Amino acid sequence: MALEAGQRVVLAADTPLTDTAEAAGLVVGFLSLAAGTGGTVERVVGHQDESDDAREYERLKSLLDSYGREMPTESKKQLEEKVGSLEPAWTAFQERGPRVSVRVRFDNGFILDGADEGVFVPA
């Protein structure tokens, strides 16, 4: 689902905002927003969230593709092994795709920033 700035949304599930609060050794409670709480999207931000291993795979794979034919056999073999060991991280990154977070101003005055767009549904 692609959310846009200005769009009305509601929370799809209860969302805890704090851990349990204690005062004088007694549990006071915790703060959460209930499912169905409405608000307006103020900002939408796309993130790549590429891990260090995924970036390294991309760098080494490019090096191998560009210069692999000209490399000494042993160096090429080492590079191929390193690329192979990093491939699972690259595959996981590709499958996950880009993460989209939003800033939502709720009708009750709360602002939730950096929340995954998947926790909201259009109102």
C-alpha positions in Angstrom: 0.0 0.0 0.0 1.4 3.4 -0.9 0.5 6.1 1.6 0.7 9.8 0.6 1.1 13.0 2.6 -2.3 14.4 3.6 -4.0 11.0 3.5 -6.3 10.0 6.3 -5.3 6.7 8.0 -6.2 4.6 11.1 -4.0 2.3 13.1 -4.5 -1.4 12.1 -3.5 -2.7 15.5 -2.9 -1.6 19.1 0.4 0.2 19.2 2.4 0.4 22.4 4.3 3.7 22.8 6.1 3.0 26.1 7.2 0.1 28.2 5.6 -0.5 31.6 6.0 2.6 33.8 6.7 2.2 37.5 6.5 4.7 40.4 7.7 3.9 43.9 8.1 0.3 42.9 4.5 0.0 41.7 3.4 -0.6 38.1 1.5 2.4 37.0 0.8 1.2 33.4 1.9 1.8 29.9 0.9 4.1 27.0 -0.5 2.7 23.8 -2.7 3.9 20.9 -5.7 1.8 20.2 -6.4 0.2 16.8 -8.7 2.4 14.8 -7.1 5.7 16.1 -7.3 8.1 13.2 -4.9 10.7 11.9 -3.3 12.3 8.9 -0.1 11.3 7.2 2.3 14.3 7.3 5.4 12.7 5.7 6.3 9.6 3.8 10.0 8.5 3.7 11.5 5.6 1.7 14.5 3.8 3.2 16.8 1.3 1.7 18.1 -0.3 4.9 20.9 -2.0 3.1 23.2 -4.0 5.5 26.9 -3.7 5.4 27.1 -7.2 3.9 24.7 -6.3 1.1 26.7 -3.2 0.3 29.9 -5.2 0.3 28.3 -7.9 -1.9 27.3 -5.2 -4.4 30.8 -3.7 -4.4 32.7 -7.0 -4.8 30.2 -8.3 -7.4 30.8 -5.2 -9.5 34.5 -5.6 -9.1 34.3 -9.2 -10.2 32.1 -8.5 -13.2 34.3 -5.6 -14.3 37.8 -7.0 -13.8 37.4 -10.7 -13.1 38.6 -11.8 -16.5 41.9 -9.9 -16.0 42.6 -11.0 -12.5 45.1 -13.7 -11.5 43.4 -17.0 -11.1 43.9 -17.2 -7.3 42.7 -13.7 -6.7 39.7 -14.3 -8.8 38.9 -17.5 -6.9 39.2 -15.7 -3.5 36.9 -12.9 -4.8 34.3 -15.4 -6.1 34.3 -17.2 -2.7 33.8 -13.9 -0.8 31.0 -12.9 -3.2 29.4 -16.3 -2.7 29.5 -16.0 1.1 27.8 -12.6 0.9 25.1 -13.7 -1.5 22.5 -14.7 1.2 22.7 -11.1 2.6 22.1 -9.7 -0.8 19.2 -12.0 -1.6 17.6 -11.2 1.7 17.9 -7.5 1.0 16.4 -7.9 -2.5 13.4 -9.9 -1.2 12.8 -7.4 1.6 12.6 -4.5 -0.7 12.6 -0.8 0.4 11.0 0.1 3.7 8.6 3.0 3.9 8.1 4.9 7.1 5.6 7.6 7.8 4.9 10.5 10.2 1.3 10.6 11.3 -0.4 13.3 13.4 -3.3 11.7 15.2 -6.5 13.5 15.9 -5.8 13.3 19.7 -2.5 15.3 19.2 0.0 12.5 19.3 2.6 12.3 16.6 4.1 8.9 15.5 7.2 9.4 13.4 9.2 6.7 11.7 6.4 4.1 11.9 6.3 1.4 9.2 3.5 2.2 6.7 2.1 -1.3 7.2 0.7 -0.5 10.6 -1.8 1.9 9.0 -4.8 1.4 6.7 -6.6 4.1 4.8 -9.5 5.7 6.6 
